[in-house]
Amino acid sequence: RDTAQAVAFSWIDTRDVRPPESRAYAFLNDSDKEISANVVEALKSYQVHPILWSKRDEVRGELAA
């Protein structure tokens, strides 16, 4: 939870100086334990795109440069 909050606040601090099409992603390690829905929703509410590690292949094309 604390890390997700830090990511969200870092994004808030920097998004205004980035190009309008910029997006923030947070990879969440769900290998050992389930990620709380509250964490996922909190990130989304700050316009951070949460990606579960187990689903990383689903966004590979989106993240490719």
N, C-alpha and C positions, 0 to 999 in steps of 0.2 A: 504494500500500500504506500509506504513512504517513498519508494523508488518511483512508482507511478505518479505520485504527486510531484516529485522533483522534475520528472520528464515533462509533465503538463505545464508546470510553471516556467521551465526553461523555454518551452515552445511559445508561451504567451510573451515572454520577454524578448524573443527574437523574431517572431513572425512578421511584425510590422516593417522590418528592414529587409525582408526577403522578397523575392518576386511574388506576385499575386498567386501564381500557380503552384507555389511551394506547398509541400505536404509533410507532415511529421508522422513517423511510424514508431511504434514501440513493439519490439519482439518480446513476447512473454513466454518464459520457459515452463511449459506444461508437461515436461518429461517425467518429473518426479511427483508432482502434485497438481491438483486441479486449481485453475485460476478463478478467483472469485468473480462472479458476474458484476459485483459492485466496482471492482477495479476496471474491468472492461468498459463499463458504462461511464465511469468517471473520466477515463481517457477520451472516450468519444465525445463527452460533453465539452471537452476543451479542444476539440477538432484534432485529436491525435488518433491515428489509425492503429488500433491494437491488432497484432498478428500473433496468433498462437504458434509456437515453434512447430507443433505437429501439423500445422496448416501452411507452413512457409512456402511449399511448392506451388500453392494456389496463387501466390502473388509474385512469383518469380518474374513473369513477363512484365508486370507493372513496375517492378523495381529495376529492370535491366536498362542500362543507359545506352 
